[in-house]
Amino acid sequence: MKKAILAAAAAGALTAAPALANDWTGFYAGINLGSVDVDTSVPGVGNDDTSYGVHVGYDYDLGNWVVGAEFEYDWTDVQLIPGAVSVDSVMRFKGKVGYDLGSTLLYFAAGSAEADVAGLGDDWGGFYGVGIAYQVSSQASLSLEILEHDFNNIAGTGINADATSISARASFRF
């Protein structure tokens, strides 16, 4: 009898407790820290370095799927030819489509990026990648993102570059 009463009380407490709603809809902003590895079409010219930046975006939760758009800006100092050519920053306009697993979101991202290449000039290219985000609360999430970038004929020089970035991100919803 005691076990039945305790089981009924536990079941009542569980059903009375409000569930954390894992809704990804809304505006968010945050910071990111990672690394970027740049390889060029010039033999022996490439390097990697730390990147850090900010991002702001909006996601819309459709149930099982989440769609969104984001602006991201990363600062870096990838010295391709020390003292002469470096990648100083990357700006991205990103579209996202993800699968909602509750407090976890698996997503695909793609869009356009502008690389500021000191010594050559700025150039636009495309990128794509994947990410995983986890809601630590209704207003905060942590994520990991891997993006592959492609820049062709940077500033008309005939030099191409591929860049891979890996970033840990913290986002706050409002």
Beta strands, then each sheet from edge to edge (+ up, - down):
strand 1: 26-40
strand 2: 46-61
strand 3: 65-81
strand 4: 85-100
strand 5: 104-118
strand 6: 121-135
strand 7: 140-151
strand 8: 161-173
sheet 1: 1+ 2- 3+ 4- 5+ 6- 7+ 8- 1+
end
